Amino acid sequence: MGGMFFPFISTGAINSLLFGIYGNHLRQLRKVCHSDYQREQLEYHNMFLAGSVAGFVQSFIACPMELIKVRLQTQCYYNDYLYGQRRTAFGTFKRIVKTDGLSGLYRGLLPMMCRDVLPYGIYMLAYRQAVDYLDTRDFVRKRRSHPDGSNVNLLITTLAGAWAGVISWVCVIPFDVVKTLMQADENHKFRGIFHCVKVNYRAYGWRSIFRGSWMLVARAVPFNAATFLGYEYALEWCHTYDKRSMVASD
């Protein structure tokens, strides 16, 4: 359970930042379109671009958090017997800054950007395409004939979110493994991405850079389904609140 509390409190903040940047950038891209037709033709393109921009920005904030999380989760293998005490998130932060400086907080940033930038574009695009596809299916139309008072379709959002998570993670598993190995390495044994891959390939074979693949994919299904459910319901609540505020002000 080491390192559980820190990601528990930081994941929500990172996801809020990610979806906030995505939504704002997507609105800006829609504004520069000259007509509704052009906006419709470029919608998928704009979603991919907005998702990639959001992934790029959030990687600079998420990298130190991921680094601290990895160090906390691997402390029993590297630190308990060396230092004789358990680490805290703040203590780990101070140790990294003291040992490596502020730049040490961004160890593993490059593989993390490879994992997050374009894949988040794929993530947002896959979700929207899945929603559009499922929205035309007969079994969904039958469910719409019995509305539950919400514009969010639970089945569509769950399936589309799970699909988007699996698609985006399948593409980037090696980068996530390399990022984790580099961040867990306090002794700077790995000089960079290619050196890390080469060392692990020679020691354990090519399968070493796909370690934990099935667990990541299995995690992606419920995690991303819940993420998009929360996002869609929060968005609907905000829109409803804005409408009520406008009516009340009139």
C-alpha positions as CSV (number, residue, x, y, z in Angstrom):
1,M,0.0,0.0,0.0
2,G,3.1,2.2,0.0
3,G,2.6,5.4,-2.0
4,M,-1.2,4.9,-2.1
5,F,-2.3,8.1,-0.3
6,F,-0.2,10.5,-2.4
7,P,-1.6,9.4,-5.8
8,F,-5.0,9.2,-4.3
9,I,-5.0,12.9,-3.5
10,S,-3.1,14.0,-6.7
11,T,-4.9,12.0,-9.4
12,G,-8.1,14.1,-9.2
13,A,-6.1,17.3,-9.5
14,I,-4.2,16.0,-12.5
15,N,-7.3,14.8,-14.2
16,S,-9.1,18.2,-13.5
17,L,-6.1,20.0,-15.1
18,L,-6.0,17.6,-18.1
19,F,-9.7,18.0,-18.9
20,G,-9.7,21.7,-18.2
21,I,-6.9,22.3,-20.6
22,Y,-8.5,20.0,-23.2
23,G,-11.9,21.7,-23.0
24,N,-10.5,25.3,-23.1
25,H,-8.1,24.5,-26.0
26,L,-10.9,22.7,-27.9
27,R,-13.1,25.8,-27.6
28,Q,-10.4,28.0,-28.9
29,L,-9.8,25.7,-31.9
30,R,-13.6,25.8,-32.6
31,K,-13.6,29.6,-32.5
32,V,-11.1,29.9,-35.3
33,C,-13.3,27.9,-37.7
34,H,-15.0,30.2,-40.2
35,S,-18.2,28.2,-40.5
36,D,-20.3,25.4,-38.9
37,Y,-19.3,23.2,-41.8
38,Q,-15.6,23.7,-41.2
39,R,-16.0,23.2,-37.5
40,E,-17.8,19.9,-38.1
41,Q,-15.1,18.7,-40.6
42,L,-12.3,19.6,-38.3
43,E,-13.9,18.4,-35.0
44,Y,-12.0,15.1,-34.7
45,H,-8.7,16.8,-35.8
46,N,-9.3,19.5,-33.1
47,M,-10.1,16.9,-30.4
48,F,-6.8,15.1,-31.2
49,L,-4.8,18.3,-31.1
50,A,-6.5,19.6,-27.9
51,G,-5.9,16.3,-26.2
52,S,-2.2,16.3,-27.2
53,V,-1.8,19.9,-25.9
54,A,-3.4,18.9,-22.6
55,G,-1.1,15.9,-22.3
56,F,1.9,18.0,-23.0
57,V,1.1,20.6,-20.3
58,Q,0.0,18.2,-17.6
59,S,3.2,16.1,-18.1
60,F,5.2,18.9,-16.5
61,I,3.0,18.9,-13.4
62,A,2.4,15.2,-13.2
63,C,6.1,14.1,-13.6
64,P,7.2,15.2,-10.1
65,M,4.1,13.6,-8.7
66,E,4.7,10.4,-10.5
67,L,8.4,10.4,-9.4
68,I,7.4,10.8,-5.8
69,K,4.8,8.1,-6.1
70,V,7.2,5.6,-7.7
71,R,9.9,6.3,-5.0
72,L,7.3,5.8,-2.3
73,Q,6.1,2.5,-3.8
74,T,9.6,1.1,-4.3
75,Q,11.0,2.3,-0.9
76,C,10.8,-1.2,0.7
77,Y,13.2,-2.5,-2.0
78,Y,15.7,0.3,-1.9
79,N,15.4,2.4,1.3
80,D,14.0,0.8,4.4
81,Y,17.2,-1.2,5.3
82,L,19.5,1.7,4.2
83,Y,17.8,4.5,6.1
84,G,15.8,2.6,8.7
85,Q,12.7,4.7,8.4
86,R,9.7,4.9,6.1
87,R,9.5,7.9,3.7
88,T,6.7,10.4,3.4
89,A,5.8,12.3,0.3
90,F,7.3,15.6,1.6
91,G,10.4,13.8,2.9
92,T,10.9,12.2,-0.5
93,F,10.5,15.6,-2.2
94,K,13.1,17.1,0.0
95,R,15.5,14.3,-0.5
96,I,15.2,14.5,-4.3
97,V,15.8,18.3,-4.3
98,K,18.7,18.0,-1.9
99,T,20.4,15.2,-4.0
100,D,19.6,16.2,-7.5
101,G,18.3,19.7,-7.4
102,L,15.0,20.9,-8.9
103,S,15.8,19.2,-12.2
104,G,15.8,15.9,-10.3
105,L,12.0,16.2,-10.0
106,Y,11.8,15.8,-13.8
107,R,13.7,12.5,-14.1
108,G,11.8,10.4,-16.6
109,L,10.1,13.4,-18.2
110,L,11.0,12.4,-21.8
111,P,9.5,8.9,-21.7
112,M,6.5,10.4,-19.8
113,M,5.9,12.9,-22.6
114,C,6.2,10.1,-25.1
115,R,3.5,8.3,-23.0
116,D,1.2,11.3,-22.6
117,V,1.4,13.8,-25.4
118,L,0.2,12.1,-28.6
119,P,-1.5,9.2,-26.6
120,Y,-3.8,11.7,-24.9
121,G,-4.8,13.0,-28.3
122,I,-5.6,9.4,-29.2
123,Y,-7.4,9.0,-25.9
124,M,-9.8,11.9,-26.4
125,L,-10.3,11.1,-30.1
126,A,-11.0,7.4,-29.4
127,Y,-13.5,8.3,-26.8
128,R,-15.5,10.7,-29.0
129,Q,-15.4,8.4,-32.0
130,A,-16.7,5.5,-29.8
131,V,-19.5,7.7,-28.4
132,D,-20.5,8.7,-31.9
133,Y,-20.5,5.1,-33.1
134,L,-22.4,3.7,-30.1
135,D,-24.9,6.6,-30.3
136,T,-26.2,5.2,-33.7
137,R,-26.7,1.6,-32.5
138,D,-30.2,0.3,-32.1
139,F,-29.8,-0.9,-28.5
140,V,-28.8,2.6,-27.5
141,R,-31.7,4.2,-29.3
142,K,-34.1,1.8,-27.4
143,R,-32.6,3.0,-24.1
144,R,-33.1,6.6,-25.1
145,S,-36.8,6.0,-25.4
146,H,-36.8,5.6,-21.6
147,P,-34.8,8.6,-20.4
148,D,-33.7,8.8,-16.8
149,G,-33.6,12.6,-16.6
150,S,-29.9,12.9,-17.5
151,N,-28.3,13.7,-20.9
152,V,-25.4,11.3,-20.0
153,N,-25.9,7.8,-21.2
154,L,-24.3,5.5,-18.7
155,L,-23.8,2.6,-21.1
156,I,-22.2,4.7,-23.8
157,T,-20.0,6.7,-21.5
158,T,-18.8,3.5,-19.7
159,L,-18.0,1.5,-22.9
160,A,-16.4,4.5,-24.7
161,G,-14.3,5.4,-21.7
162,A,-13.1,1.9,-21.3
163,W,-12.3,1.6,-25.0
164,A,-10.4,4.9,-25.1
165,G,-8.3,3.9,-22.1
166,V,-7.3,0.5,-23.5
167,I,-6.5,2.0,-27.0
168,S,-4.3,4.8,-25.5
169,W,-2.5,2.5,-23.1
170,V,-1.7,-0.3,-25.5
171,C,0.3,2.2,-27.6
172,V,2.5,3.4,-24.7
173,I,3.2,0.5,-22.4
174,P,7.0,0.4,-23.2
175,F,7.3,4.2,-22.5
176,D,5.5,3.7,-19.1
177,V,7.8,0.9,-18.1
178,V,10.9,2.9,-19.0
179,K,9.6,5.9,-17.2
180,T,9.0,3.9,-14.1
181,L,12.4,2.2,-14.2
182,M,14.1,5.5,-14.6
183,Q,12.2,7.2,-11.8
184,A,12.8,4.2,-9.4
185,D,16.5,4.4,-10.1
186,E,17.9,6.7,-7.4
187,N,21.5,5.8,-8.2
188,H,21.3,7.1,-11.8
189,K,22.2,3.8,-13.3
190,F,20.3,4.6,-16.4
191,R,21.6,7.6,-18.5
192,G,18.5,7.9,-20.7
193,I,15.7,6.1,-22.5
194,F,17.9,4.1,-24.9
195,H,20.4,3.2,-22.2
196,C,17.6,2.0,-20.0
197,V,16.1,-0.1,-22.8
198,K,19.5,-1.6,-23.7
199,V,20.4,-2.5,-20.1
200,N,17.0,-4.2,-19.5
201,Y,17.0,-5.9,-22.9
202,R,20.4,-7.4,-22.3
203,A,19.5,-8.5,-18.8
204,Y,15.9,-9.7,-19.2
205,G,15.1,-9.8,-23.0
206,W,12.7,-7.8,-25.0
207,R,9.7,-8.7,-22.8
208,S,11.2,-6.6,-20.0
209,I,9.9,-3.4,-21.6
210,F,6.3,-4.8,-21.6
211,R,6.3,-5.8,-17.9
212,G,2.9,-5.3,-16.3
213,S,1.1,-5.0,-19.7
214,W,-1.9,-7.0,-18.7
215,M,-2.3,-5.2,-15.4
216,L,-2.2,-1.8,-17.1
217,V,-4.8,-2.8,-19.6
218,A,-7.0,-4.4,-16.9
219,R,-6.7,-1.2,-14.9
220,A,-7.5,1.0,-17.9
221,V,-11.0,-0.4,-18.3
222,P,-12.6,0.5,-14.9
223,F,-10.4,3.6,-14.3
224,N,-11.1,5.3,-17.6
225,A,-14.8,4.3,-17.6
226,A,-15.1,6.0,-14.2
227,T,-13.0,9.0,-15.3
228,F,-15.3,9.8,-18.3
229,L,-18.4,9.2,-16.2
230,G,-17.2,11.7,-13.7
231,Y,-16.2,14.1,-16.4
232,E,-19.5,13.9,-18.3
233,Y,-21.7,14.2,-15.1
234,A,-19.6,17.1,-13.8
235,L,-19.9,18.8,-17.2
236,E,-23.6,18.3,-17.2
237,W,-24.0,19.6,-13.7
238,C,-21.9,22.7,-14.5
239,H,-24.1,23.4,-17.6
240,T,-27.2,23.0,-15.6
241,Y,-25.9,25.3,-12.9
242,D,-25.0,28.0,-15.4
243,K,-28.5,27.8,-17.0
244,R,-30.1,28.2,-13.6
245,S,-27.9,31.1,-12.7
246,M,-28.8,32.9,-16.0
247,V,-32.5,32.3,-15.4
248,A,-32.2,33.6,-11.8
249,S,-30.3,36.7,-12.9
250,D,-33.0,37.5,-15.5
